[in-house]
Amino acid sequence: MLRYCEVDRNGTVFAVLDPPANQSATDILTYVTTTAALENLSEFGTMCWPRVKVLNPAKSIFGSTDQLVVPPSGIVAGVFARTDSARPGGVYDPPAGIEVGRMFGVLGFETDEVLEETKRDLVYPHRINPLTTGSGLPRFIDGSRTLKGDGQFPYVGERRGVIFIERSLRQGLQFARHKNITEDLLAEVRRTVTAFLLTQMNNGAFASRDPTKAFFVDLSMNTATTRFAGKIILRVGLATNKPGEFVILLISQDTRALEAELAAAAA
């Protein structure tokens, strides 16, 4: 699946991979790092763990049990779709967390290990996104990492957002095909790309709302040789957003009142 997304489809689609059944935290860690060797393999896919419990939709087909344990990819993909359509630019939002990453229809998890912070801390550094919940919280996707940490776009919202931008630009630049490569045409290409990226910037695609810091559009590689070959080469750089993954609290004793009292007494 990862090869299909990254190679066969030239990075235009994204894979949501399912964990095998009956995987503890150490089991899924072994599966990702050794058995399937997925760790750091591709930024065009993500892995969530564990499998989830849902209502049995058809007892005549799936048996008399009230609940079924199913792979999570369908529900995770549904969260992606809901996030994409929630607002213009929704594709850039990390599909995770107690609000955006909430999973409807999930009754529980195949293993309760995922409810333990120590177990989540075990798998998370290996880019496995836990599905979990907590006291007073919904069941949600607790992470938006792709499988590749040292890629150009290592987070789901980043990678899928760039896929959307690249596909949109490819479609939007079809007008330039079969036209003479003139300075006017190159200027039109630049204007078209810049206008689209400005719209995406306003939709929250980039780390800055300053166009000079958010992206660049470079047509300088269109030399006489490339023009003679009938090519227009466009280089686009994007400063994409990174999600906040951790909330760190530093709590200390507030001694200001005591210090003021001691200072007054000393005076």
Secondary structure as the mmCIF struct_conf table of DSSP 4:
data_model
#
loop_
_struct_conf.conf_type_id
_struct_conf.id
_struct_conf.beg_label_comp_id
_struct_conf.beg_label_asym_id
_struct_conf.beg_label_seq_id
_struct_conf.end_label_comp_id
_struct_conf.end_label_asym_id
_struct_conf.end_label_seq_id
HELX_RH_AL_P HELX_RH_AL_P1 LEU A 2 ARG A 3
HELX_RH_PI_P HELX_RH_PI_P1 TYR A 4 ASP A 8
TURN_TY1_P TURN_TY1_P1 ARG A 9 GLY A 11
BEND BEND1 VAL A 13 VAL A 13
STRN STRN1 ALA A 15 LEU A 17
HELX_LH_PP_P HELX_LH_PP_P1 ASP A 18 PRO A 20
BEND BEND2 ALA A 21 ASN A 22
HELX_RH_AL_P HELX_RH_AL_P2 ALA A 25 THR A 30
HELX_RH_PI_P HELX_RH_PI_P2 TYR A 31 THR A 35
BEND BEND3 ALA A 36 ALA A 36
TURN_TY1_P TURN_TY1_P2 GLU A 39 ASN A 40
BEND BEND4 LEU A 41 LEU A 41
BEND BEND5 GLU A 43 PHE A 44
STRN STRN2 GLY A 45 TRP A 49
BEND BEND6 PRO A 50 PRO A 50
STRN STRN3 VAL A 52 LEU A 55
BEND BEND7 PRO A 57 PRO A 57
HELX_RH_AL_P HELX_RH_AL_P3 LYS A 59 PHE A 62
BEND BEND8 SER A 64 SER A 64
BEND BEND9 ASP A 66 ASP A 66
STRN STRN4 GLN A 67 VAL A 70
BEND BEND10 PRO A 72 PRO A 72
HELX_RH_AL_P HELX_RH_AL_P4 SER A 73 ALA A 86
BEND BEND11 ARG A 87 ARG A 87
TURN_TY1_P TURN_TY1_P3 PRO A 88 GLY A 89
HELX_RH_3T_P HELX_RH_3T_P1 GLY A 90 TYR A 92
BEND BEND12 ASP A 93 ASP A 93
BEND BEND13 PRO A 95 PRO A 95
BEND BEND14 GLY A 97 GLY A 97
TURN_TY1_P TURN_TY1_P4 ILE A 98 GLY A 101
STRN STRN5 ARG A 102 ARG A 102
TURN_TY1_P TURN_TY1_P5 PHE A 104 GLY A 105
STRN STRN6 GLY A 108 PHE A 109
BEND BEND15 GLU A 110 GLU A 110
HELX_RH_3T_P HELX_RH_3T_P2 ASP A 112 LEU A 115
BEND BEND16 GLU A 116 GLU A 116
HELX_RH_AL_P HELX_RH_AL_P5 GLU A 117 VAL A 123
HELX_RH_3T_P HELX_RH_3T_P3 TYR A 124 HIS A 126
TURN_TY1_P TURN_TY1_P6 ARG A 127 ARG A 127
STRN STRN7 ILE A 128 THR A 132
TURN_TY1_P TURN_TY1_P7 SER A 135 GLY A 136
STRN STRN8 PHE A 140 ILE A 141
STRN STRN9 ARG A 145 ARG A 145
BEND BEND17 LEU A 147 LEU A 147
TURN_TY1_P TURN_TY1_P8 GLY A 149 ASP A 150
BEND BEND18 GLY A 151 PHE A 153
STRN STRN10 TYR A 155 TYR A 155
HELX_RH_AL_P HELX_RH_AL_P6 VAL A 156 GLY A 172
TURN_TY1_P TURN_TY1_P9 LEU A 173 LEU A 173
HELX_RH_3T_P HELX_RH_3T_P4 GLN A 174 ALA A 176
TURN_TY1_P TURN_TY1_P10 ARG A 177 HIS A 178
BEND BEND19 LYS A 179 LYS A 179
HELX_RH_AL_P HELX_RH_AL_P7 GLU A 183 ASN A 202
TURN_TY1_P TURN_TY1_P11 ASN A 203 GLY A 204
STRN STRN11 PHE A 206 PHE A 206
BEND BEND20 ALA A 207 ALA A 207
BEND BEND21 ARG A 209 ASP A 210
HELX_RH_AL_P HELX_RH_AL_P8 PRO A 211 ALA A 214
STRN STRN12 PHE A 215 ASP A 218
TURN_TY1_P TURN_TY1_P12 SER A 220 MET A 221
HELX_RH_AL_P HELX_RH_AL_P9 ALA A 224 PHE A 228
TURN_TY1_P TURN_TY1_P13 ALA A 229 GLY A 230
STRN STRN13 ARG A 235 LEU A 238
STRN STRN14 THR A 240 THR A 240
HELX_RH_AL_P HELX_RH_AL_P10 ARG A 256 ALA A 266
#
